[in-house]
C-alpha cells in the first residue's frame, strides 16, 4: 500500500487485519462478511509485523514462537532469513532471556525478532506495516525478498522501494484523495521510476 501520511493506509490495514471492527459498510472476502468470520479462526491464519514491536521478558525462542509449538526446522529457517543468527550467537543462544520489551536489543534487532515471529508462524496472510523500516538497506532488501518468496499472501505498507524487489508484488494499492486505486505493481513502479 502506498499513500502520503494520513491517507488511511494503517486504518485500511487495521480493518483488513480485523483489528478494528468499528466501521460502517461491509468488508467481504470470498463473498463472506468479515463480521461473520470467527476472530480466533482468522487470527490462527494471519501474522503481523509492525514498526512497534512488543517483546516479552522471556527467552528469544518464546518471543519468536509466542509459546506455540513450532518445529525446529521452521524456527531455524525464520532465524536464518531474518539475519538473527549472529545476534542469537552473541546473546548466548535461543534460551537467552530478553529484558522487558527487549531493552537489551537495538531497534533493528527487535524488528528482526518480529519478522522471525511472523515467518515462524507460517501464516496464510502476512500483514506488514513498515516491516523493514528499522533495518539497513541491505538487510531490508533481503527481508523483502523473503516476504515475496513465501507461499502466502503478503499485504504490506512501506515507504521504502527496493529496485528489482518491491516491483515483484502483484499489486500496489494507492490511497490518494480519499480514493483506493489498484495498479499492477510492475507497471506502477515503472511509471514512478521514470518520473
Residue pairs with C-beta under 8 A, 6 or more apart in sequence:
1 9
1 12
1 13
1 155
1 156
1 157
1 172
1 173
1 174
1 175
2 9
2 172
2 173
2 174
2 175
3 9
3 174
3 175
3 176
4 176
7 175
7 176
8 175
9 157
9 175
10 129
10 157
11 20
12 173
12 175
12 180
13 127
13 129
13 155
13 157
14 20
15 23
15 27
16 27
16 127
16 155
17 46
17 48
17 127
18 34
18 37
18 39
18 42
18 43
21 34
21 35
26 33
26 34
27 33
27 34
28 34
29 37
45 123
45 124
45 125
46 123
46 124
46 125
46 126
46 127
47 117
47 118
47 119
47 121
47 123
47 125
47 126
47 127
48 118
48 126
48 127
48 128
48 129
49 114
49 115
49 117
49 118
49 126
49 127
49 128
49 129
49 131
50 114
50 129
50 130
50 131
51 111
51 129
51 130
51 131
51 133
51 134
53 102
53 110
53 111
53 113
53 114
54 101
55 63
55 98
55 101
55 102
55 105
55 110
55 113
56 62
56 63
56 98
57 97
57 98
57 99
57 100
57 101
58 97
58 98
59 94
59 95
59 96
59 97
59 98
60 88
60 91
60 93
60 94
60 95
60 96
60 98
60 113
61 75
61 94
61 95
63 98
63 102
63 113
63 117
64 70
64 75
64 78
64 79
64 94
64 113
64 116
64 117
64 120
65 75
65 117
65 120
66 117
66 121
68 121
70 120
70 121
74 120
74 122
75 94
75 120
77 119
77 120
78 84
78 115
78 116
78 117
78 119
78 120
79 85
79 88
79 94
79 116
81 116
81 119
81 142
81 143
81 146
82 112
82 113
82 115
82 116
82 119
82 143
82 146
83 112
83 139
83 142
83 143
84 109
84 112
84 113
84 116
87 105
87 109
87 112
88 94
88 96
98 104
98 105
102 109
102 110
102 113
105 113
107 134
108 134
108 135
108 136
108 139
110 134
111 131
111 132
111 133
111 134
111 135
112 135
112 139
114 131
115 131
115 143
115 146
118 126
118 128
119 146
119 150
122 152
123 152
124 152
124 153
125 152
125 153
125 154
125 155
126 147
126 150
126 152
126 153
126 154
126 155
127 155
127 156
128 147
128 154
128 155
128 156
128 157
128 158
129 156
129 157
130 157
130 158
130 159
131 143
131 147
131 156
131 158
132 139
132 140
132 143
132 144
132 158
132 160
133 158
133 159
133 160
135 143
140 160
140 162
141 162
141 165
144 160
144 162
144 165
144 166
145 165
147 154
147 156
148 154
148 165
148 168
148 169
154 169
156 169
158 166
160 166
161 189
161 192
163 193
166 185
166 189
167 185
167 186
167 188
167 189
167 190
168 185
168 186
169 185
170 184
170 185
171 182
171 183
171 184
171 185
172 182
172 183
172 184
172 185
172 188
172 189
173 180
173 181
173 182
174 180
174 181
174 182
174 183
174 188
175 181
